[in-house]
Amino acid sequence: MGVDNKLIASLVLASLLAAMLAACGVGGDAPEQAVASEDQPIQASDPIAPSDPAAVHMRLELRTGHRFGFSRTGGGKLNEFTLPNASANQVPVGYGRGWGPGSIRDSHHSAVYNPTPSGFTDTCGKPAPLVKTTSSFGVGERVSVGRFAIPLWRGDGDLDFTQFEDRCDDRYREPPGGYSYAGSQLDTDNRAEIGSDQWQEVKSEWDYVGFYEDASALVSNPNVGALRHVLHYEWMRQPAAILQMTGDAVMTNMPDGSHPQVQQSTDVADISPTRYEGLQEPRPSGTDMADAGLSWGVRMQDQYGWHYAYFMRGDGTLSAPVDFDDKDMKFNLGNILDVGPAYDGAFDYAVTIISQSEDPASGEAVGVYYPVNSSCNKDHLSGVTAAGATAYNEERRRWVFANIDEKPNLNMAIIRVRLRGFLGPDHPLLTASGGADHERLSAEYFVLTGTADGIRGAVLEIETKLAQINGCE
C-alpha cells in the first residue's frame, strides 16, 4: 500500500482545514528577548494585542545544532528555525504563518469558527507565558506554554464577526475602503455584541496548554534531532463566541449572502459513535463542532531551497521526491490514513518530509511525524470532569492526512487529523453519561531534523519506543 499509488488531490478538504495557512512573509533573523520566564511580563489572561511576530523570546537547541525559537506574544508559536552554524530564519513571519501551534475548524460552521492559539491576525497575537525546564527524556530542554484562552482567527475574509476593533484591525473594510473603527462599527454576525470590547468577541470557548521538548534521546543516529510537541485544546467555557458563526450570520465573501453551514445538514451527525447507541439526540447544534479538523505542520521559506517533499510508505521506505517547482504537479497531494473504530493497523506512516535535496541521503530536511498509535494520540479525545479528572476517552478520528501544499514564497509539510467533532459544554449528553464537564483534544507530534533518509530511520526507531513515552506528559 505504497504512497506512490495513493497520492491524491484533495483541494476541497485542504481548503477547509488549512485556510489559515496564509501566504508567506519574508523573515529575517530575530534577536532573542528575555529568556527567563520570571522576567517576562506576560500573564495568561492578557488579551490579544498588536506585536512583532518575528520577536523570539525563548530558544531550544538540539544536539545537531538545529535551533528553534518561540514567541510569547503569539501563543508560544514556533517562529524561528535555524540550521547548524547558520543564522537565517527558515520560518516565514506572521502569527498565521510559522510552525504551530495549529488550529481547529469544522465544516459545521463553514470553517469560520477557528480557534487559533497564536492570535487574531498575522500581527495581532495572543500573549502566553513560557517556561524552560529539562526535557522529560533527561537530556535537553523543554519549553512549556502556560494555559490561556485561545483567540479566534479573523475568519480569513469569510466572516466579519468583530464589531469592535479597539485592540486590532480586523482587516475588513466597512464600508469598502474604510475601517470600522474609523467610522460606524459594523460586523455581519447579526447578533447582539458580547461585552463591550474586541477581546470579548475574539476570546473563544477553548483553552490551550502545551509544550515542546528535546526528544533526541529516542533516536540513536547522532545526526538526527527530534523535537516532541504535545498540545491540548480544552472546551472550557459555555458557548458565546461560537454563536457569532451561527444563525443569521452572513458570510462576507459570498455573493448570495449565504450563512454558515450550521443551518444545514452536517457531514457527521454522530459525533460520539461508541458512547451512545445510535445518533445523538439532540443532533449537533450551533454550539457543537461537527466534521472537525486539527492541522499542524511546518512552513519553510522557499528562498532557502526547500523544494522537495517525501512521504513514507507502509513498508518503511520513502517515496520518490516530489518537486515543489514542478508547476504541472497538483498540490494538496498526500497520504490519507484511515483510522477510527475500523482501523486495522495497516497504514502508511503519517509523516511528511520537506527537504532541500532530491537525494534523500543528503541535504537538510525537516519531517513532521504524527505517531498514530502513541498513547497520547490514541487517547486524543477525553471527557473531563469539573475537577479535571478524565471521565472517558473516545476514538473520534476519521482519517489522518499527511500532505504538502504550496503558497507564494513558502512550501509546507502538514499533518491534518479529521475528527467527528466535539460536544459543546451545553450538550445534554455530555453530562448524562460519565459525568463530564467538557471535552479535551490532545495531540502529539515530532519534528525531526537531518536528511530525509535519516528522518525515515528515526521514525521507524521511535515507532518501537512509543511505549516508553508517558502518554501526553
Residue pairs with C-beta under 8 A, 6 or more apart in sequence:
1 313
1 314
1 346
1 347
1 348
2 313
2 314
2 315
2 317
2 319
2 348
3 311
3 312
3 313
3 319
3 335
3 348
4 313
4 319
4 320
6 335
6 336
6 348
7 311
7 333
7 334
7 335
8 333
8 334
8 336
9 330
9 332
9 333
10 332
10 333
10 334
10 336
10 401
10 403
11 332
13 401
13 416
13 418
14 332
14 401
14 403
14 405
14 416
15 332
16 105
16 107
16 111
16 293
17 105
17 111
17 293
17 295
17 401
17 416
17 418
18 295
18 405
18 414
18 416
19 105
19 111
19 114
19 156
19 158
20 96
20 103
20 105
20 114
20 116
20 153
20 156
20 295
21 96
21 97
21 295
21 297
21 299
21 405
21 407
21 412
21 414
22 94
22 96
22 97
22 122
22 156
22 407
23 97
23 407
23 408
23 409
23 410
24 92
24 94
24 97
24 299
24 301
24 302
24 407
24 408
24 409
24 410
25 92
25 93
25 94
25 97
25 122
26 92
26 93
26 301
26 303
26 409
27 54
27 89
27 90
27 91
27 92
27 93
27 301
28 54
28 88
28 89
28 93
29 87
29 88
29 89
30 54
30 55
30 56
30 69
30 79
30 80
30 89
31 55
31 56
32 56
32 57
32 58
32 59
32 69
33 55
33 56
33 57
33 72
34 40
34 57
35 57
35 58
35 59
35 132
36 132
37 58
37 129
37 130
37 131
37 132
40 57
40 72
40 129
40 130
42 72
42 73
42 127
42 128
42 129
42 130
43 127
43 129
44 127
44 128
44 129
44 146
44 147
44 148
44 149
45 148
45 149
46 126
46 127
47 126
47 167
47 198
47 199
47 202
47 203
48 119
48 120
48 124
48 125
48 126
48 151
48 167
48 168
48 198
48 199
48 202
49 73
49 124
49 125
49 127
49 167
49 168
50 123
50 124
50 167
50 168
51 73
51 74
51 123
51 124
51 125
51 127
52 73
52 123
53 71
53 73
53 74
53 77
53 79
53 93
53 94
53 95
53 97
53 98
53 122
53 123
53 125
54 79
54 89
54 93
55 71
55 73
55 79
56 69
56 70
56 71
56 79
56 80
57 69
57 70
57 71
57 72
57 73
57 130
58 69
58 70
58 72
58 130
58 132
58 143
59 67
59 68
59 69
59 70
59 80
60 67
60 68
60 70
60 132
60 140
60 141
60 142
60 143
60 212
60 213
60 214
60 227
61 67
61 68
62 68
62 140
62 214
62 216
62 225
62 226
62 227
62 449
63 139
63 140
63 214
63 216
63 222
63 225
64 84
64 216
64 222
64 223
64 224
64 225
64 449
64 450
65 83
65 84
65 85
66 81
66 82
66 83
66 84
66 225
66 449
67 80
67 81
67 82
68 78
68 80
68 81
68 212
68 227
68 447
69 78
69 79
69 80
69 81
69 82
69 89
70 76
70 77
70 78
70 79
70 80
70 130
70 143
70 145
70 212
71 77
71 78
71 79
71 95
71 98
71 118
71 125
72 127
72 128
72 129
72 130
73 125
73 126
73 127
74 95
74 98
74 118
74 119
74 125
74 126
74 128
75 95
75 101
75 116
75 117
75 118
75 119
75 125
75 126
75 128
75 145
75 148
75 150
75 208
76 101
76 117
76 128
76 130
76 143
76 145
76 210
77 95
77 98
77 99
77 100
77 101
77 117
77 118
77 125
78 91
78 98
78 99
78 100
78 101
78 212
79 91
79 93
79 98
79 99
80 89
80 91
81 89
81 90
81 91
81 99
81 298
81 366
82 88
82 89
82 90
83 90
83 364
88 304
89 301
90 300
90 301
90 304
90 306
91 97
91 98
91 99
91 298
91 299
91 300
91 301
92 98
92 299
92 300
92 301
92 409
92 410
94 122
94 123
95 116
95 118
95 119
95 120
95 121
95 122
95 123
95 124
95 125
96 116
96 118
96 119
96 121
96 122
96 153
97 122
97 299
97 410
98 118
98 299
99 297
99 298
99 299
99 447
100 118
100 229
100 231
100 296
101 117
101 118
101 145
101 208
101 210
101 231
101 296
102 116
102 117
102 231
102 294
102 295
102 296
102 443
103 114
103 115
103 116
103 117
103 153
103 294
103 295
104 114
104 115
104 206
104 233
104 289
104 292
104 293
104 294
104 441
105 111
105 112
105 113
105 114
105 292
105 293
105 295
106 113
106 289
106 290
106 291
106 292
106 293
106 421
107 261
107 266
107 267
107 290
107 291
107 292
108 261
108 262
108 266
108 284
108 288
108 289
108 290
108 291
108 292
108 421
109 242
109 245
109 246
109 260
109 261
109 262
109 286
109 289
110 158
110 159
110 245
110 251
110 260
110 261
110 262
111 158
112 155
112 156
112 158
112 159
112 161
112 245
112 251
112 260
113 152
113 242
113 245
113 260
113 289
114 152
114 153
114 155
114 156
115 150
115 151
115 152
115 153
115 204
115 205
115 206
115 233
116 150
116 151
116 152
116 153
117 126
117 128
117 145
117 148
117 150
117 151
117 208
118 125
118 126
119 125
119 126
119 151
119 153
120 126
120 151
120 152
120 153
120 154
120 168
120 170
120 202
121 153
121 154
121 168
121 169
121 170
121 171
123 168
124 167
124 168
124 169
126 148
126 150
126 151
127 148
128 145
128 146
128 148
128 208
129 145
129 146
129 148
130 143
130 144
130 145
130 146
131 143
131 144
131 146
132 141
132 142
132 143
132 144
133 141
133 142
133 144
134 140
134 141
134 142
135 141
135 142
135 213
135 214
135 215
135 217
136 142
136 213
136 470
136 473
137 213
137 214
137 215
137 216
137 217
137 218
138 217
139 214
139 216
139 217
140 213
140 214
140 215
140 216
140 217
141 213
141 214
142 211
142 212
142 213
142 214
143 211
143 212
143 213
144 210
144 211
145 208
145 209
145 210
145 211
146 209
147 207
147 208
147 209
148 207
148 208
148 209
149 203
149 204
149 206
149 207
149 236
149 237
150 204
150 206
150 207
150 208
150 233
151 202
151 203
151 204
152 161
152 202
152 203
152 204
152 241
154 162
154 170
154 171
154 172
155 161
155 252
157 171
157 172
157 252
157 253
158 251
158 252
158 253
158 254
159 188
159 189
159 244
159 245
159 249
159 250
159 251
159 252
159 260
160 170
160 172
160 174
160 186
160 187
160 188
160 189
160 252
161 187
161 188
161 189
161 201
161 244
161 245
161 249
162 170
162 187
162 198
162 201
162 202
163 180
163 185
163 186
163 187
163 193
163 201
164 181
164 185
164 193
164 196
164 197
164 198
164 200
164 201
165 179
165 180
165 181
165 185
165 198
166 181
166 197
166 198
167 197
167 198
167 199
167 202
168 198
169 179
169 181
170 180
172 180
172 187
172 252
173 179
173 180
174 180
174 183
174 184
174 185
174 186
174 187
175 183
180 186
180 187
187 244
188 249
188 250
188 251
188 252
189 244
189 245
189 248
189 249
189 250
190 247
190 248
190 249
190 250
191 243
191 244
191 247
191 248
191 249
193 200
193 201
194 200
194 201
194 240
194 241
194 244
195 201
201 241
201 244
202 241
203 241
204 237
204 241
204 242
205 235
205 236
205 237
205 238
205 239
205 240
205 241
205 242
205 424
205 425
206 233
206 234
206 235
206 236
206 237
207 233
207 234
207 236
208 231
208 232
208 233
208 234
209 231
209 232
209 234
210 229
210 230
210 231
210 232
211 229
211 230
212 227
212 228
212 229
213 227
213 228
214 225
214 226
214 227
214 228
215 226
215 227
215 228
215 446
215 462
216 224
216 225
216 226
218 226
218 458
218 461
218 462
218 465
218 468
219 225
219 226
219 448
219 458
219 461
219 462
220 461
221 450
221 454
221 457
221 458
221 461
223 450
223 451
223 454
224 448
224 449
224 450
224 454
224 455
224 457
224 458
225 448
225 449
225 450
226 446
226 447
226 448
226 449
226 458
226 462
227 446
227 447
227 448
227 449
228 444
228 445
228 446
229 296
229 444
229 445
229 446
229 447
230 376
230 442
230 443
230 444
230 445
230 472
230 473
231 296
231 442
231 443
232 440
232 441
232 442
232 472
233 294
233 440
233 441
233 442
234 384
234 438
234 439
234 440
234 441
235 422
235 424
235 425
235 438
235 439
235 440
236 425
236 438
237 425
238 425
238 426
239 286
239 287
239 424
239 425
239 426
242 286
242 287
242 424
243 286
243 287
245 260
245 262
245 286
246 260
246 262
246 263
246 286
246 287
247 259
247 262
247 263
247 286
248 259
249 259
249 260
250 257
250 258
250 259
251 257
251 258
251 259
251 260
262 285
262 286
266 284
266 290
266 291
267 290
267 291
268 284
268 290
268 291
268 398
268 420
268 421
269 279
269 280
269 283
269 284
269 290
270 278
270 279
270 280
270 420
271 280
271 284
271 288
271 290
271 396
271 420
271 421
271 422
271 423
272 280
272 394
272 396
272 420
272 423
272 429
273 341
273 394
273 396
273 420
274 341
274 394
274 395
275 392
275 394
275 433
275 434
276 429
276 433
280 423
280 427
280 429
282 427
282 428
284 290
284 421
285 424
285 427
287 424
287 426
287 427
288 421
288 422
288 423
288 424
288 427
289 421
289 422
289 424
290 420
290 421
291 418
291 420
291 421
292 418
292 419
292 420
292 421
292 422
293 416
293 417
293 418
293 419
294 416
294 417
294 419
294 441
294 443
295 414
295 415
295 416
295 417
296 368
296 370
296 414
296 415
296 443
296 445
297 352
297 368
297 412
297 413
297 414
297 415
298 354
298 366
298 368
298 412
298 413
298 414
298 447
299 407
299 410
299 411
299 412
300 306
300 354
300 366
300 410
300 411
300 412
300 413
301 409
301 410
302 324
302 409
302 410
302 411
303 409
304 356
305 356
306 324
306 354
306 355
306 356
306 411
307 323
307 324
307 325
307 355
307 356
307 358
307 411
308 321
308 322
308 323
308 324
308 354
308 355
308 356
308 357
308 358
308 452
309 321
309 322
309 324
309 352
309 353
309 354
309 355
309 404
309 411
309 413
310 318
310 319
310 321
310 322
310 352
310 353
310 355
310 360
310 365
310 452
310 456
311 318
311 319
311 322
311 334
311 335
311 348
311 351
311 352
311 353
311 402
312 318
312 319
312 348
312 349
312 351
312 353
312 456
312 459
313 319
313 348
313 349
314 346
314 347
314 348
314 349
316 349
316 456
316 460
317 456
318 353
318 360
318 452
318 453
318 456
321 355
321 358
321 360
321 452
322 329
322 333
322 404
323 329
323 358
324 404
324 406
324 411
331 404
331 405
331 406
332 403
332 404
332 405
333 403
333 404
334 352
334 401
334 402
334 403
334 404
335 348
335 350
335 401
335 402
335 403
336 399
336 400
336 401
337 347
337 348
337 350
337 372
337 399
337 400
337 401
337 402
338 347
338 399
339 347
339 372
339 395
339 397
339 398
339 399
339 400
340 395
340 396
340 397
340 398
340 399
341 395
343 395
345 373
347 372
347 400
348 402
349 369
349 402
349 459
349 463
350 369
350 370
350 371
350 372
350 400
350 402
350 415
351 367
351 368
351 369
351 370
351 402
351 455
351 456
351 459
352 367
352 368
352 402
352 403
352 404
352 413
352 414
352 415
353 365
353 366
353 367
353 368
353 413
353 452
353 455
353 456
354 365
354 366
354 367
354 404
354 411
354 412
354 413
355 363
355 364
355 365
355 366
355 451
355 452
356 363
356 364
356 365
357 363
357 364
357 365
357 451
357 452
360 451
360 452
360 453
360 456
361 451
361 452
361 453
362 451
363 451
363 452
364 449
364 451
365 449
365 450
365 451
365 452
365 454
365 455
366 413
366 447
366 448
366 449
366 455
367 413
367 446
367 447
367 448
367 449
367 452
367 455
367 458
367 459
368 402
368 413
368 414
368 415
368 445
368 446
368 447
368 448
369 445
369 446
369 447
369 448
369 455
369 459
369 462
370 377
370 400
370 402
370 415
370 417
370 443
370 444
370 445
371 377
371 444
371 446
371 462
371 463
371 466
372 378
372 400
373 463
373 466
374 444
374 466
374 469
375 466
375 467
375 469
375 471
375 472
376 442
376 443
376 444
376 469
376 471
376 472
377 442
377 443
377 444
378 395
379 393
379 442
379 471
379 472
380 395
380 396
380 397
380 417
380 419
380 441
380 442
380 443
381 393
381 394
381 395
381 396
381 419
381 422
381 439
381 440
381 441
381 442
382 390
382 391
382 392
382 393
382 394
382 439
382 440
382 442
383 390
383 391
383 392
383 393
383 394
383 430
383 434
383 436
383 438
383 439
383 440
384 390
384 391
384 436
384 437
384 438
384 439
384 440
385 391
385 435
385 436
385 437
386 437
391 434
391 435
391 436
392 433
392 434
392 436
396 419
396 420
396 421
396 422
397 417
397 418
397 419
398 418
398 419
398 420
399 418
400 415
400 416
400 417
400 418
401 414
401 415
401 416
401 417
401 418
402 414
402 415
403 414
403 416
404 411
404 412
404 413
404 414
405 411
405 412
405 414
406 412
415 445
417 443
419 441
422 439
422 441
423 429
423 430
423 439
424 430
425 437
425 438
430 436
430 437
430 438
430 439
431 437
442 472
444 469
444 472
446 459
446 462
448 455
448 458
448 459
449 455
450 458
